[in-house]
Amino acid sequence: MTPDQLRSALRAAPFVPFRIHLVDQRTFDVPHSEFAAMNASGRVAHVFAHDREVAEVIDVALIVSLSPIDGNPSRAQAA
């Protein structure tokens, strides 16, 4: 996945909640654009879970795909 693909998903209007899929099979939900942020270079993303006070730090190069949380495959984005 490129930083621009993730940035586009975060800036979509209207925002569509999505799930981040990593190469190690972990997933992270982004229910709103305020639950994730990227550094200036786009290499690192921080994802915040509503039930935790600590953000997960993710190397964007390890993101395999994004999929809508509602399960609509037509909105899925692949690397």
Secondary structure as the mmCIF struct_conf table of DSSP 4:
data_model
#
loop_
_struct_conf.conf_type_id
_struct_conf.id
_struct_conf.beg_label_comp_id
_struct_conf.beg_label_asym_id
_struct_conf.beg_label_seq_id
_struct_conf.end_label_comp_id
_struct_conf.end_label_asym_id
_struct_conf.end_label_seq_id
HELX_RH_AL_P HELX_RH_AL_P1 PRO A 3 ARG A 11
BEND BEND1 ALA A 13 PRO A 14
STRN STRN1 PHE A 18 LEU A 22
TURN_TY1_P TURN_TY1_P1 VAL A 23 ASP A 24
BEND BEND2 GLN A 25 GLN A 25
STRN STRN2 THR A 27 VAL A 30
BEND BEND3 PRO A 31 HIS A 32
HELX_RH_3T_P HELX_RH_3T_P1 SER A 33 PHE A 35
STRN STRN3 ALA A 36 MET A 38
TURN_TY1_P TURN_TY1_P2 ALA A 40 SER A 41
BEND BEND4 GLY A 42 ARG A 43
STRN STRN4 VAL A 44 PHE A 48
TURN_TY1_P TURN_TY1_P3 HIS A 50 ASP A 51
BEND BEND5 GLU A 53 VAL A 54
STRN STRN5 ALA A 55 ASP A 59
HELX_RH_3T_P HELX_RH_3T_P2 VAL A 60 LEU A 62
STRN STRN6 ILE A 63 PRO A 68
TURN_TY1_P TURN_TY1_P4 ILE A 69 ASP A 70
HELX_RH_3T_P HELX_RH_3T_P3 PRO A 73 ARG A 75
STRN STRN7 GLN A 77 ALA A 78
#
